Amino acid sequence: MEEFEASASAKKTKTIYISTVISIAMVLLMVGLLGLILVHARKLSNYVKENIVLNVYVDDVAKETDIFQLQKQLGVNPQIKQTQYVPKEIAARNLQKDLGEDAIKFLGYNVLPSSIDIYMKAEYANNANITKLKAQLLKNPLVKEVRYQESMVDMMNKNIYSISIVVLSFAGIFLIVSIALINNTISLAIYSQRFLIKSMQLVGATKSFIRWPFVGFALLHGLLGGFIAIILLVGLLYLGYREIPDLVLLKNYTEFGIIFLGIIGLGMFISGFSTFLAVNKFLRLKLYDLYR
């Protein structure tokens, strides 16, 4: 009879631990998904900003060597990510592709000027910096005109800022909810062990002797939950990249590694700390309080 009860108790404890690990893994999976969304949103924002084109049209009489020299000067500007020289012949071909007709053949000559396309770094891709750069460029005698979509840049930065605030607020709320869920799950698991905790205390075991095995198992559960969450995240990433191939452009293994380590660290910390608090709670209770 005693062996049966011991076996039933061990099976119940094992079931509780498994459910705790799964619960931790599911919560960490949601945290990891949110982290990946934040990383991809930031990289997508930077990608869009760094693809804003500032067209610098040069004078028709400008020599190509002078244009290359101007391009070289622009290339060392810390605000500029890259530049691209577009001769008037290539500009004409590009226009023909866009229109589907040969405008040069219709007009009889090439009216398009040569240009240097400038792509700004993400942190400088705003109207204030671009306006300053535009004013500097117009002082150069080689530059005839500078164009860019000012309204689009302004609207894009405002929208990105608003979306960032919303996403970060949601991330903060979700993190608090996740911590509360893991804490409640672990508290329930420790509650089922309250009589064991009190029995050990009554036979003379010290608080630290009772506490640390529970905390050790909690750290292990957090580690296992983190690994399970990471495996699921990798699977979701694989499916995402297969369905949307362009997402590969936003891939960054360093950032993914930081998120995965953060998931494991968060799982172990919350699990261990929640267990520490829960065990301390039952260590402080009187024997008759365990039945309430």
N, C-alpha and C positions, 0 to 999 in steps of 0.2 A: 504493500500500500504506500509506504513512504517512498519507495523507488518510483512508483507511478506518479506521485505528487511532485517529486523532484524533476522527473522527466517532463511533466506538464508545465511546471514552472520554467524550466530551461527553454522549452519550446516557445512559451509565451514571451519570455525575455528576448529570445532570438527574433521573433516576429516583430516586437517593438523596435529593436535596433534596426532591422531591415527597413521598416516603414519610416524610421527617423532618417536613415541615409537617403532613401528615395525622396522624402519630403525636402531635405536639404538640397539634393541634386536638382529638383524641379525649380525651387526658388532661385538657386544659383544660375540655372539655365536662363531664367527670365532676366536676371541681373546681367548675365553675359550678353544676351541678345540686345539689351538696352545699351550696353557698352559698345557693341559692334555697330549699332545704329548711330550712336554718337560719333564714333570714329569715321564711319563712312559718310555721315552727313558733313562733318568738318572737311574731309578730303574732297567730297563732291563740291562743297562751297569753294574751296581753294582751286579746284580744277576749273570751275566756271569762271572765277575771277581771273585766273591766269590765261584764259582763252579770249579775254577781251582784247580786241585789236585796235591799236592806235596807228592810223595810217598817216605817214609823213611823206607828202608828195614833194619831190625835188624839182628844181627848175630844169626846163628842157635843155638848156645850154650847159648844164652841169656836167663836168667830166666824170667818167666812171671811177677813176682813181680817187677823186674828191669825195664821191658818194661812199666808196668803201672806207675812206678815212673817217667820215662822219659815222658810219655804221660801227666802226671799231671804237670810236669815242663813246657811243651809246652803249656798247657791250660791256664797258667797265663801270657803268652807272649801277650802284647797289640796288636801285629800285627796279631795275629792268631784268627780267628773267632771260629773255632772248630777243634777237632781232632777225629779220629776214629781208633780204634785198629782193625786190620784185621788179625786174626790168619791164619796160613798156611792152615788149613783145610777149612776155609771159602774161602780163596783165590783160592783153588783148585775147590771148588764148583762153584765159580764165573767164573772161566776159562772154566769149563765144560758147563755152560750155554751159554757163548759167542761162544765157538767152536762147541757145539752140540755133542761133543764126550768126553769120559772119558780118558783124557791124563794120569792120574795117573795109571789107570788100564793098559794102553798100556805100560808105562815105568816101572811099577812095584813098584814105590815109588814116594813120593811127593817131587818134586824139588823146589817148590815155598817157598820162605821165608815168615815169618811173617812181617807185616809192620804196620806203623802208617800213615794214610792218613791225611794230613794237608790242611785245607782250610783257605786261607788268607782273611783278611778284604779287602774290595774293594779298599780303599785308599793306601794299601800296596801291592796290587797285580801287581807288576811290576818286571822286571828282576833285577833291582838294589837291591831292598829289599830281593827278593827271593835268589839272589846269596849270599848276606851276611848271611842270615839264613842258607843256605846250607853249607857254610863254617863253621859256628858254630856247626852245627849238625855233620859234618864229624869228628870233634875233639872228639866227644863222642865215647868211645870204643864199645858201644853197636851198633852203627850205621855202617852198612856195605856199604850202597849205598843210594844216594838220587837222585831221578829222577823227572823231570817235563818237559813239552813241552815248551822249551825256545823260539823257533821260533814262536809258536802260541801266547804266551803271548806278545811278542814284536809286532807282527802284530796286535793283538787285540787292544792293547793300542794305537797304531798309528791310526788305523781305527776309534776308538771311539773318539779320539781327533779331527780328521778331520771332522767327522760327527757332533760333538758338535759345532765346529766353524761355519759350514754351517747352522745348525739349529738355533743357536743364532743370526747369521747375518740376516737370514730370519725373525726371530721373531722381531728383531729391526725394520726392514723395514716395516713389516706388522703392527706393533704398530703405526708407524708414519702415514701410510696410513689410518689406522682405525680412528685415531684422526682427520685426515683431512676430512674423509667421514662424521663423526658425526658432525664436525664443520660446514661443508657445508650444511648438512641437516637442522641443527638448524638455520643457517643464513637465509636460504630460508624461514623457518617458521616465523622467526621474520620479514623478509622483507614484508610478507603479512600483518603484523600488524603495519607497519611504520606510516600510517596515524593516527591510534589510539594513538600511542606513541606521535606523534607530536601534536595531538589535546589536549591530556592531558597536555602537556608542555605549550601550548598556553593559557590554562585556569588557569595556575598558579601552577600546581602540581610540586613538587620538583623532582629532578632526582632520588633520592633514593625512593620516593613514587612510581614513575613509574617503576623503575627498579626491586625492590624486588618481586613483584607479578610474574613477568616473570621468575625471577631466581628460585622462589619457585616452580612454575609449572615445570621448567626445571629439578630441583632436583627430583621431583616426577616422571617425565618421565624417567629419568635415572634409578631410583629405579625400576619402572615397567619393563623397558627394560632389566635390570639386572635379575629380577625374571623370565621373559620369557626365557631369554637365559639359565638360570640355569635349568629350567624345560626341555628345549630341550636337554641340555647337559646330564642330568640324563637319559633321554630316550635313547640317543645315547650310553651312557655307558652301560645301561642295554642290549641293542642289541649287543654291542661289547662283553660283558662278556658271553652272550648266544651263540654267534657264535664262540668265541675263549675262551673256559673255562680256559685255562692256564693263561689268563690275570688276573685272580683272585689273583694269587700269587703276583702281583704288586699293589694290591689294598691298598690304605692308606687313611683312612677317614680324617685324620688331614690335609694332603696335599690337598685333595679335598675341604675341608672347607676353606682353605686359598685361593685357586683359586676362589671359589664361592664368598667369601667376596671381593676379589680383583676385580672381574667382577662388582659387585654392586658398589664398591667404584670408580672404573674407570668410569663407566657409569654416576654416579652422578657428579663426578668431571668435566668430559669433557662437559657434558650437561650443568651444572651450569655455568662453566667458559665461554663456548662458547656463552651462552645466555647473560651473563654479558657484554662481548665484543660487541656482536651484538646490544644490546639495547643502549649501550653507543655510538656506531657509529651513530645510527639514532637520538639520542639526540643531537649530535653535528652538524648534518646537518641542513642547512637552509631549509626553507619551499619549495623553488623552486627546490632544489636538490632532493626532494623526487620523482619528476616526471622523473628523468633521468634514 
